[in-house]
């Protein structure tokens, strides 16, 4: 099976979250962020009025649109979600997102090359036997945010024309 890193396309500006650190301490891992949040969350954001909200947001934590969340539920029904309302006060618009509690797998091979502070993967190799049958997950060990999906999941996402997403393929052994 082939696996891909899923992340927000940097060519599409992401909303700037205002005062998010009042709800979540900076530097927390995604699993701790999920536990810190309440079931319903409200965040004030800034985003230029000409720019639409994309289906995937990666900072300050991983958020997905309803359509993307439905795909996660289809492939991984056990994944829990919390909800976030993003309000752009200046442009008087609101967007609704979901925050998945994706499983964290430690499946990075020791031959992978990481940055000195282990926040970035330079060359990633995944151990397929440690992934089992998980179609979408968070990559453990790395300090940065690495969301990984298998080929079937990624193909489904692209068929539904999800906006603002990029992928990079991992080597698998």
Secondary structure as a PSIPRED ss2 file (coil, helix, strand):
# PSIPRED VFORMAT (PSIPRED V4.0)

   1 X C   1.000  0.000  0.000
   2 X C   1.000  0.000  0.000
   3 X E   0.000  0.000  1.000
   4 X E   0.000  0.000  1.000
   5 X E   0.000  0.000  1.000
   6 X E   0.000  0.000  1.000
   7 X E   0.000  0.000  1.000
   8 X E   0.000  0.000  1.000
   9 X C   1.000  0.000  0.000
  10 X C   1.000  0.000  0.000
  11 X C   1.000  0.000  0.000
  12 X C   1.000  0.000  0.000
  13 X C   1.000  0.000  0.000
  14 X C   1.000  0.000  0.000
  15 X C   1.000  0.000  0.000
  16 X E   0.000  0.000  1.000
  17 X E   0.000  0.000  1.000
  18 X E   0.000  0.000  1.000
  19 X C   1.000  0.000  0.000
  20 X H   0.000  1.000  0.000
  21 X H   0.000  1.000  0.000
  22 X H   0.000  1.000  0.000
  23 X C   1.000  0.000  0.000
  24 X C   1.000  0.000  0.000
  25 X C   1.000  0.000  0.000
  26 X C   1.000  0.000  0.000
  27 X C   1.000  0.000  0.000
  28 X C   1.000  0.000  0.000
  29 X C   1.000  0.000  0.000
  30 X H   0.000  1.000  0.000
  31 X H   0.000  1.000  0.000
  32 X H   0.000  1.000  0.000
  33 X H   0.000  1.000  0.000
  34 X H   0.000  1.000  0.000
  35 X H   0.000  1.000  0.000
  36 X H   0.000  1.000  0.000
  37 X C   1.000  0.000  0.000
  38 X C   1.000  0.000  0.000
  39 X C   1.000  0.000  0.000
  40 X E   0.000  0.000  1.000
  41 X E   0.000  0.000  1.000
  42 X E   0.000  0.000  1.000
  43 X E   0.000  0.000  1.000
  44 X E   0.000  0.000  1.000
  45 X E   0.000  0.000  1.000
  46 X E   0.000  0.000  1.000
  47 X C   1.000  0.000  0.000
  48 X C   1.000  0.000  0.000
  49 X C   1.000  0.000  0.000
  50 X C   1.000  0.000  0.000
  51 X C   1.000  0.000  0.000
  52 X C   1.000  0.000  0.000
  53 X C   1.000  0.000  0.000
  54 X C   1.000  0.000  0.000
  55 X C   1.000  0.000  0.000
  56 X E   0.000  0.000  1.000
  57 X E   0.000  0.000  1.000
  58 X C   1.000  0.000  0.000
  59 X C   1.000  0.000  0.000
  60 X C   1.000  0.000  0.000
  61 X C   1.000  0.000  0.000
  62 X C   1.000  0.000  0.000
  63 X E   0.000  0.000  1.000
  64 X E   0.000  0.000  1.000
  65 X C   1.000  0.000  0.000
  66 X H   0.000  1.000  0.000
  67 X H   0.000  1.000  0.000
  68 X H   0.000  1.000  0.000
  69 X H   0.000  1.000  0.000
  70 X H   0.000  1.000  0.000
  71 X H   0.000  1.000  0.000
  72 X H   0.000  1.000  0.000
  73 X H   0.000  1.000  0.000
  74 X H   0.000  1.000  0.000
  75 X H   0.000  1.000  0.000
  76 X C   1.000  0.000  0.000
  77 X C   1.000  0.000  0.000
  78 X C   1.000  0.000  0.000
  79 X C   1.000  0.000  0.000
  80 X E   0.000  0.000  1.000
  81 X E   0.000  0.000  1.000
  82 X E   0.000  0.000  1.000
  83 X E   0.000  0.000  1.000
  84 X E   0.000  0.000  1.000
  85 X E   0.000  0.000  1.000
  86 X E   0.000  0.000  1.000
  87 X E   0.000  0.000  1.000
  88 X E   0.000  0.000  1.000
  89 X C   1.000  0.000  0.000
  90 X C   1.000  0.000  0.000
  91 X C   1.000  0.000  0.000
  92 X C   1.000  0.000  0.000
  93 X E   0.000  0.000  1.000
  94 X E   0.000  0.000  1.000
  95 X E   0.000  0.000  1.000
  96 X E   0.000  0.000  1.000
  97 X E   0.000  0.000  1.000
  98 X E   0.000  0.000  1.000
  99 X E   0.000  0.000  1.000
 100 X E   0.000  0.000  1.000
 101 X E   0.000  0.000  1.000
 102 X C   1.000  0.000  0.000
 103 X C   1.000  0.000  0.000
 104 X E   0.000  0.000  1.000
 105 X E   0.000  0.000  1.000
 106 X C   1.000  0.000  0.000
 107 X C   1.000  0.000  0.000
 108 X E   0.000  0.000  1.000
 109 X C   1.000  0.000  0.000
 110 X C   1.000  0.000  0.000
 111 X C   1.000  0.000  0.000
 112 X C   1.000  0.000  0.000
 113 X E   0.000  0.000  1.000
 114 X E   0.000  0.000  1.000
 115 X C   1.000  0.000  0.000
 116 X C   1.000  0.000  0.000
 117 X C   1.000  0.000  0.000
 118 X C   1.000  0.000  0.000
 119 X C   1.000  0.000  0.000
 120 X C   1.000  0.000  0.000
 121 X E   0.000  0.000  1.000
 122 X E   0.000  0.000  1.000
 123 X E   0.000  0.000  1.000
 124 X C   1.000  0.000  0.000
 125 X E   0.000  0.000  1.000
 126 X E   0.000  0.000  1.000
 127 X C   1.000  0.000  0.000
 128 X H   0.000  1.000  0.000
 129 X H   0.000  1.000  0.000
 130 X H   0.000  1.000  0.000
 131 X H   0.000  1.000  0.000
 132 X C   1.000  0.000  0.000
 133 X C   1.000  0.000  0.000
 134 X C   1.000  0.000  0.000
 135 X C   1.000  0.000  0.000
 136 X E   0.000  0.000  1.000
 137 X E   0.000  0.000  1.000
 138 X E   0.000  0.000  1.000
 139 X E   0.000  0.000  1.000
 140 X C   1.000  0.000  0.000
 141 X C   1.000  0.000  0.000
 142 X C   1.000  0.000  0.000
 143 X C   1.000  0.000  0.000
 144 X C   1.000  0.000  0.000
 145 X C   1.000  0.000  0.000
 146 X C   1.000  0.000  0.000
 147 X E   0.000  0.000  1.000
 148 X E   0.000  0.000  1.000
 149 X E   0.000  0.000  1.000
 150 X E   0.000  0.000  1.000
 151 X H   0.000  1.000  0.000
 152 X H   0.000  1.000  0.000
 153 X H   0.000  1.000  0.000
 154 X H   0.000  1.000  0.000
 155 X H   0.000  1.000  0.000
 156 X H   0.000  1.000  0.000
 157 X H   0.000  1.000  0.000
 158 X H   0.000  1.000  0.000
 159 X H   0.000  1.000  0.000
 160 X C   1.000  0.000  0.000
 161 X C   1.000  0.000  0.000
 162 X C   1.000  0.000  0.000
 163 X C   1.000  0.000  0.000
 164 X C   1.000  0.000  0.000
 165 X E   0.000  0.000  1.000
 166 X E   0.000  0.000  1.000
 167 X E   0.000  0.000  1.000
 168 X E   0.000  0.000  1.000
 169 X E   0.000  0.000  1.000
 170 X E   0.000  0.000  1.000
 171 X E   0.000  0.000  1.000
 172 X E   0.000  0.000  1.000
 173 X C   1.000  0.000  0.000
